């Protein structure tokens, strides 16, 4: 009769614990799916969680039962060794000792459940960040292949608030990079194949330099942004997820991801297109002011009249 009661009690504990496990797991998965903009109904989430989690929970529960059994065996051995002392103790003392034993068992079970819940939340958080990093990595590789774009970027020194501006035009094998310095000096580099023409516009002079066998400027991503998380390696993604804090923030009305790597290295990407719009790297802050992809024509890449410039040899 007692054995039947014990089995019934253990079965009830199993059912109650499994329901709690399913609810917590389902809530965690729904929050992650919302962050990833994946629509899925509650019934489907719960059904999948039950199917995927029943084996894991059953193994964990039976592990707890085995640990509990081993604990009881050790306890019985200890009680047998001290039988004479226990017999001399009063009934009140015996009951008190039993209550302590019961409380220890309950505390152990509660601790294991809390550990399981914490582990579950940690795993789902890592999965969420790995998915974001993989999405960002795939988009970076797509941007690296762009051959027609315009970008306007500002760089601000966090030490003295000096601001410089850069504009970039790229179409096929022609790239133009225009830098406007704090003192008003404008340096414009024209890259075509392996040839480079640099124009220097100052308030009191205009000069130009021609160079051959120079390397053409790279694409939008390589030129302006550090290419984090570009490896097709799951372990690298997991490592990055463990060491990078990723939050969702609203920036100028846009929903964005903020990647916090360290105090000196942080960047923000637009959640819709995974394009980096802001970066803090050391003492410099970069902001993407404007951009256009696929809209440049040959008229945007014309070289000005060099008769107004003096050749520097």
C-alpha angles and dihedrals in degrees: 000000000000091000091054090050091050092051090048091049093049091048091052090049089050093052095045093046092047092052091051091047093050093048094050093044092048093049091050092049092048091053091050093047090050091054089051092048091240114148115213130151124247093242092057093048092050092046093051092045091052092049095045097038105043095081093045093048093045091053091048093047094049089047088056090049091051091049089048091050092050090048091052092049090052090046093051090051090051092047091051091053091054098040094123092053092047092051090056092050120092123252090251091057091048091053091048092053091049091051090053091051091049091049091051091052092048091047090051092051092047090049091051092049092049090049091050092050092048091049091049092052091046093051094049091047091053090048090052093051093045089054091050093047092048091049090049092047093051091049092049091056090050091052091049089066095054113119100174119056147119125212135180116199135177126205119203124192109226089205102056103003092243110163128205128180131216130190124190131195120184129176121164108306096349122089130177121194118187119189122189110197127208092257092054097258112145120207116188121186121196114198121190119166103311097336125098130194119188122194119195116198116191130168092258104025146034121207139166139198129201122209132180134203093028125147116255117241114263129238130295096274099045093043100049110017138052106242103231122177099013099136119110090221123118093204091053089050092050091048090050091048091053094050101037127074112216120190134173114238139171111239116183091332094313124114106233143173118236115207110202110192098157141330089275098042124052134136139182127217130192107252093217099056103009090234114151110243101172139020136179111202114172109305096345130085121202123199128186103223100177140349142177129193125205097358104101122113131190089264089068091059103052119137114231124241107287092202088086091057133074118231116238113208 
